[in-house]
Amino acid sequence: MQSLIEKFDLKPHPEGGYYREVYRGKLQIDSPVTGDPRQTLTHIYFLLTAGDVSRFHRVLHDEVWNHYAGAPLRLIDLHEGKVKEILLGPQQSEFTHVIRGGHYQAAESQGDYSLLGCTVAPGFDFADFNFIEPGSDLARFIREKQADLRKFL
């Protein structure tokens, strides 16, 4: 996968995997969630390789995932104690899926790698990004009731 990392000039992402921002809208709007100015739209390339996971995190605005190449992606949407799993990619029913703003999400490749695109509108800002806190009720819920999801904490 080093060839893909080099080809797309990807860097390590804090949630896991590798990424590069490829588009940031020139126009700004005020976030309907925070009231702060955000670009209208952002888009990244995102790569998960075998054994890597995208840890549970959330962004405040809707995020569209698009599968470009490689193995199917297991995408997990966690909101209000409900877990929805989606498989994106070849021979799956979906190549794209939206995670609603404020939902926690996690992901892993189902093979050697999954190359994806992630679009956020209003645009992504690390100020709008957070992980599940290790000692939180949500982390305890995952450890106690969703043991198969512990690796994403």
Buried (B, 14 or more C-beta within 10 A) or exposed (E): BEEBBEEBEBEEBEBBBBBBEEEEBEEEBEBEBBEEEBBEBBBBBBBBBBEBBBBBBBBBBBBBBBBBEBBBBBBBBBBEEEBEEBBBBEEBEBBEBEBEBBBBBBBBBBEEBBBBBBBBBBBBBEEBBEBBEEEEEBBEBBEEEBEEBEEBB
